[in-house]
Amino acid sequence: MNNNYLKLMKRKNEIMKKSVGIDYSLFESGSIAFDYEAMMEKVGYSLDEIRKIQEETGVGNTPMYELRNLTKLARSLAPTGKGAKIFLKDEASNPSGSFKARRAATAVYHAKKLGFTGVIAATSGNYGAAVASQAAMRGMNCIIVQECYDSEGKGQPEIIEKARKCEALGAEVVQLSVGPELFYTFLKLLEETGYFNASLYTPFGIAGVETLGYELSQQMIDHTGKNPDAVVITNAGGGNLTGTARGLIKAGADKTEIIAASVNLKGLHMASDRDFNKKSFTTGHTGFGIPFTTVPDRSDVPRSAARPLRYMDRYVTVNQGEVFYMTEALAQLEGLERGPAGNVSLAASFVIAQNMGENQTIVVQETEYTGAGKHIQPQLTFARNNGIEISLGNPIDEVPGKTIILPAHPSIIKVLDLDLDKLRLSLIKNSLKEINNENYKNLTDKDIKFLADETKSSIKTVKNFIKDIAL
C-alpha cells in the first residue's frame, strides 16, 4: 500500500495535467513567480460567455434582498447616524442551492466540450451537490469524494446531508474517514476513470464566480444608484472571495471594500481525527481560511486560481454561536431560512454595518440552502453529543471544540479583525521556503512584483518584509 501510494504521488502532476487539460508549467518562471493572469485567461471564455453558459442550466441571476428588519435592528444598536443598509445576495436560489453552482457550471461545461464523459470532485461541501447537479443537466457521469467520518464511523450531520443530496442528483459518492487517503483516492479515481477534475481551484471554477460579483454590482446600482460600499464574503478556500472580487472589479466596483469573514475555530486541527467532529462548521472557518490565504497552492491542482490575499481589504472572524444566532434572526426577522455556513458573512455584516454611515450600503455576498443535517438543531445536538457545552452568554468566551455560546443579546455580537500584515508576511515566508530561505538575495524583480500582487501591497513593502525575514 505504501509503495502504491508513493508511486501514485509521483504521477500526480501527470494525472492532474491530463484531468484538467491545463499545462501549468507554461505559466511558471522557474522561481517564486508565475503568470497568474495568463493562467486565468486560459479559461478561454469571456464574462458574457460564462454568463450564457450558466443561464443554460438556470445558474445565476439570483435575487438581491434589502434586509430592512435586520438593518433596523443594527441601527437600534449603533451610534447616532450609523447603521448601513444591509443587502443580501440570495445564492440559495441556484439549482443546487449555493453559489458553487457557478463554479460547477463552468467546469462541467468545459469538461463536456473537451470530450470527457464524467467529472470528479473532492469535497465535503456544497460544491459536490453543485457538480452533481450540473453533471446531471449535461448528461455526464459524476463521482464525489467526501471526507465524511472520524475513525469511529461518526459523520457530521451537515456532511451526511450533502452526501444525500449528491446521491439524489445522480452522483456516486465515495465516503472516507479523515486523513491523507482523501487525496490518494481522488488521484486514483482520476487515473482509473479518465474523468475531468472539476476542482474548486481551477481557472474555470474561479471564473464562474466572477459572474456573482458582476451581478451583485449591477443589482446594487439598480437598487441604490451606486456600487456597494462594502461586500462581506464567507472565506474558506478563497475561491468565493477571489471570484467575487474579480467580478466586482470587471463591473467597475473597484472602490468597494472587500471583507473576508470566517468562523473562529482556533485550536482545532482540520486533519485531526480527534478534532474532526468537534467543529460545528464544515466550511467558512479559519481552519481552511487562514491556511489557504497564506499558502494558496495547498489545493488539489498545481497552481490554485483562488488567491484571496490579492483582493481582500479586511479579514474578520465571528464565533459559532453568533452565526447560529444570526441564522435564526434571518429566518424570523426576514422570512429567509438559510443554512448556517452561508450566514458567516451575515453575522459579520450585521456588526460592521453598525460602524458605517446610514447612507452607506453593505452586501452579504451569498446564502446557502438548508435542509436535514444543515439545520441549526441537528448541528447543536451533534455538538452536545460530542461533549460540547451549549449555553447563552457572551460569545467572546466561546472556546472552539469545548463550548458554543449563543449571544444573550444582539448587542454583544462582535467581529475580531485579523492582522493582514501578519498574513502577508506569512505568505511571503511560505513562498521563500519553496526556494529555500537562504536564497532570498537571488529573488528577481519579477519575484518581488509577484509577491506584491499576491499580498495586495507595494514592492517597497515586500522588500521590507523580506528584510525582516532575513534578519
Secondary structure, 3 states (H helix, E strand, C coil): CHHHHHHHHHCHHHHHHHHHCCCHHHHECCCCCECHHHHHHCCCCCHHHHHHHHHHCCCCCCCEEECHHHHHHHHHHCCCCECCEEEEECHHHCCCCCCHHHHHHHHHHHHHHHCCCEEEEECCCHHHHHHHHHHHHHCCEEEEEEEEECCCCCECHHHHHHHHHHHHCCCEEEEEECCCHHHHHHHHHHHHHCCEECCCCCHHHHHHHHHHHHHHHHHHHHHHCCCCCEEEEECCCCHHHHHHHHHHHHCCCCCCEEEEEEECCCCCCCCCCCCHHHCCCCCCEHHHHHHHHHCHHHCCCCCCCCCHHHCCCEEEEECHHHHHHHHHHHHHHHCCCCCHHHHHHHHHHHHHHCCCECCCEEEECCCCCCCHHHCHHHHHHHHHHCCCEEEEECHHHCCCCCEEEEECCHHHCCCEECCHHHHHHHHHHHHHHHHCHHHHHHCCHHHHHHHHHHCCCCHHHHHHHHHHHHC
